[in-house]
Amino acid sequence: MSEADDSIRELIDRVEGVRTVMLTTVDERGTLSSRPLTVQRIDPSGDVYFIVDRHADWVGGTAEPVNIALVDPDRTWVSVAGRLTLVDDRALLDDLWDSMTDAFFPDGKEGGPTVLRVQADRWEYWTAPNKLTQTIEIVKAKLTGGVTDLGDSGSVET
């Protein structure tokens, strides 16, 4: 197991409970456009799976660049850069389908849903302590002339 594998696993664990994310694509004008989506699964390699309406105007072809923004309640921000791929696999759709998905697709699995996979190229992260710790760090740095310790950041190529 490589260091990158350990780092990806740690990041996936940090955002395990995050279900709603913002997915950003490049629209027909060449500008960035974002929308909230529900995470269905994150696999061990860092790829992220969603169920989307294949007929939505923003759903394009494969290998389009995308970005996913995740924020967990413990003050970790994660950005996943990758490529969009539509996966027409009924068994995978069945496996990912849940009761929440029913609310978005009243016609069920026959109404146009498909699996969208974001093949991750890179996970970037930023962490920050809670407000009290941030305040203490700022005051400490001001009094001592030191540097504040307001979190960590890094990236993992997948």
Buried (B, 14 or more C-beta within 10 A) or exposed (E): EEEEBEBBBEBBEBBEEBEEBBBBBBEEEEEEEBEEBBBBEBEEEBBBBBBBBBEEEBBBEEEBEBBBBBBBEEBBBBBBBBBBBBEEEEEBBEEBBEEEBEEEBEEEBEEEBBBBBBBBEBBBBBBBBEEEBBEBBEEEBEEEEEEBEBBEEEEBEB
